[in-house]
């Protein structure tokens, strides 16, 4: 891998992160105070849970989720956070920015390893697993096991309400931490000498 190729990977990461962070669905999840634009209600009498999602455009949702997988999936060799982290360690940049990136990545990793809240009774053990289950079982419908898990949750209104709300909160928290990595990546990109950047 050449220096120029590494710089290209960084540019792609920054561009894709910016696309996700400015997408209509990402903006939908926050209001001006940074709070999620959805509410959660439990009707004890009917044992039903409702998640208020107002007007969600499925195309906007899918555009964000399909791009988000570029950072989550290890198979995405050029854009996953783990692969980008390895590449950043190889760059001749300041140790200060490398430390910032390591801290940002650790914060993201710690967040994804937390148990989601609220959770279905048979929820995956981490926010990462919940995101992946919803992504490939509900959004993309490409994984049979995860699709069957989604069907099981949808059969129980309480579990489905927990799954949807936990998923949206996990996505919102992920985006906050991705934004931090995006800002650090931009600082690292600014360290790259002009002569080593790709022509526009």
N, C-alpha and C positions, 0 to 999 in steps of 0.2 A: 504494500500500500504506500503510495507516494504522499508527500506532504500536501500536494495540491488536492489529491483525492480526500484526504482527511479534512481539509478545509471545506471541500464541497459537502461532505457529510454534515459538518457543523452548520453550514448555510441551509441545508435541507431541514435539519432539525429545527432551526430557528423559524424558518418559513412555515413549517407544518404546525409548530406550537402556536405561532401567531394566528394561523387560520383557525385552529381549535378555539383559542381564547377569545377570538372576535366573532365566532359563529353565533347565529341567532339563538341557538339552544343554550349555549353557555351564558349569553347575556340574559336569557329568559330566567335562568336559575338564580339570578341576583337582582335585587332592586338597588336603589341609590344608596341604601345603607348596608349593602352587602349581605342582606338576608335572603334566604331562598323564597321564591315566589310560589310556595306551595304550603298547604296546611295539612294537618293530620288530625282526624277525629275518630273517636271510638264510641259507638253507640252500644252501651252495655246491655240494654234491653234486647236488641236484636243480634248482639254479638258480631256486629259488622264494623268494619273499618273503612273509612273513606279517605282517599288522598286527593286533595284539590290540586288539579293541574291546569285549570283554565284551558287556554287554547294552545295545545302543543302541536306543532306541525311535525308530522312523522318524518318528512323529508329533511327538515332541519335537525331533528334528533339523530337520524341515521347518518347524516353527513358528519356530525361531530363524532359519533361512536365509531364509524368506520375509520376515521382518521386517528382517533384515540388509540386504536389497537396498534398503530405504528410505534407507540411508545411503550405499550404494555407487553407485547408478545416478543419473546426472545427470538422467534423465527425471523422477525424483521431486523435482519443483521445490521442494516445501515442506520436505523433510527431508534431502536429500543434504548431506553435510558441506560441499561447496563452496557450495551455496546458503545454508546456515545461516551460513557464514563471511562471505559478502557481507552478510547481514542484520545480523550482529553488528557489522560495521564501521560500519553506519549508526546504531547505537544511541548514545544519549547516556549512556555508561557510562565508568568509569575506564579510563585508558590501560593501567594495570597488568593489568586483566583481559583487555583486548584483546590485549596482548602474550602473556599466558598462553595464550589461545586460539590465536594464531598459532603459538606454539611447539608446542602440542599437535597442531595440524593438520599442521605440518611433520614432526613425528615420525611421524605416521600415514602421510603421503605418502611419506616416505623408506622406511618399512617396506614399503609396498605395491610400491614400485619395485624392491625387492631380488629377486634370483633365488631362487626357492624351493629348499629343501633338506630331504630328498632330492628329486631331480627325475627324471621320466621322460626317456628319450633325446630325445624330441621335445617337451619341455615348453614351455609358454608362457614368454616372457622375464621375467615378473615374478610376484610373489605375487598381485597384483591379477588378472592374466589367468588364473592357475590357479584362484583363487576363482570368478571369473566363469564359467570353463569348467565347473567342477564344479557350480556353482549352476544353470546353464541347460542343462547337458548330462546331468547325473546326478540332481540334485535335482528340477528342474522339467520337464526334457525338452521345452523349448519352442523351442530353437534347433537346427536341423538340423545345422549345421556343428559345433557343440560336442557334440551327441549322437554324431555320427560319430567325433569325436576321442575321446570316452569309450569307444566301442566298440573303437577301435584300441588304446587303453591296456589295456582288459580282456582283449584277445586275448593279451597278453604279461604273465604273472604278475609279472615284475620291474617293468615299467613301471607296472602297476596298483598294486602295493604302494608304489612311490615316489609315485605320484599321490595316493593316499589319505593316506599319512603326511605328505607335504608340505602337503596341503590342511588337515589337522587342525592342524598346527603353525601354518599361516598364519592360520587362524580364531582359534586361541588367542591369537596375537600381536596380531591385529586387535582382539579383545575387550579386551585389556589397554590398548590405546591408546584405544579407544572409552570405556572407563571413565574415563580421564583427561579426555577431552573432556566426558563427562557431569558430572564433578565441577566443571569450569570453568564449564560452562553453568549449573549450579546457583548458583555464585557470582555470575554475571552476572544471573540471575533475581532474586537477593536484592537487587540494586541497583535493581530496578524499583520505583518508588513504588507503594504499595498502590492508589492511585486509578486507576493505569493498567493494573492487572491485571484479568483477566476474572473475573467472579463464578463461584463454584463451584456 
